[in-house]
Amino acid sequence: MTSQQSREIVQRAWWAFATRDAERISAFFDEDAQWLAPAGNATAVALDVTHHMVGRKGSCAS
């Protein structure tokens, strides 16, 4: 993958996050991916999960 292709993927991912659409956002996560962000971050609020999401469905981690 070229650096331009990587850049385009990251840009598409951030546009997906901006939509706050769970299906669009989850498409950028593998099943073993983890997202850890500050508590109350916009993505967690939009998906109604904690700030530590695990996997494509964004299930909460303890």
C-alpha positions as CSV (number, residue, x, y, z in Angstrom):
1,M,0.0,0.0,0.0
2,T,1.3,3.4,-0.9
3,S,1.4,6.3,1.5
4,Q,-1.2,8.0,-0.6
5,Q,-3.5,5.0,-0.3
6,S,-3.0,5.0,3.5
7,R,-3.8,8.7,3.7
8,E,-7.0,8.2,1.7
9,I,-8.1,5.4,4.1
10,V,-7.4,7.5,7.1
11,Q,-9.4,10.4,5.6
12,R,-12.3,8.2,4.8
13,A,-12.3,6.9,8.3
14,W,-12.4,10.4,9.8
15,W,-15.2,11.3,7.5
16,A,-17.1,8.2,8.7
17,F,-16.5,9.3,12.3
18,A,-17.9,12.7,11.5
19,T,-21.2,11.1,10.4
20,R,-21.7,9.5,13.8
21,D,-23.2,6.5,11.9
22,A,-22.2,3.3,13.8
23,E,-22.3,1.1,10.7
24,R,-20.0,3.5,8.7
25,I,-17.6,3.8,11.6
26,S,-17.5,0.1,12.4
27,A,-16.4,-0.7,8.8
28,F,-13.0,0.7,9.7
29,F,-12.5,-1.7,12.6
30,D,-11.3,-5.3,12.6
31,E,-12.8,-7.7,15.1
32,D,-9.7,-7.4,17.3
33,A,-9.3,-3.7,17.1
34,Q,-9.5,-1.5,20.2
35,W,-10.4,2.1,20.5
36,L,-9.3,3.9,23.7
37,A,-10.1,7.6,24.0
38,P,-10.9,10.1,26.7
39,A,-14.1,9.4,28.6
40,G,-17.1,11.2,27.0
41,N,-15.5,11.5,23.6
42,A,-17.8,12.2,20.7
43,T,-17.5,8.7,19.1
44,A,-18.3,6.9,22.3
45,V,-21.2,9.3,22.9
46,A,-22.6,8.8,19.4
47,L,-22.3,5.0,19.6
48,D,-23.6,5.0,23.2
49,V,-20.6,3.0,24.5
50,T,-17.7,3.6,26.9
51,H,-14.4,5.2,25.9
52,H,-12.9,1.7,25.5
53,M,-14.4,0.0,22.5
54,V,-13.3,-3.5,21.4
55,G,-14.0,-5.1,18.0
56,R,-16.1,-4.0,15.0
57,K,-19.4,-3.8,17.0
58,G,-17.8,-1.5,19.5
59,S,-18.7,-3.6,22.5
60,C,-17.5,-2.2,25.8
61,A,-14.5,-3.4,27.6
62,S,-14.0,-3.2,31.3
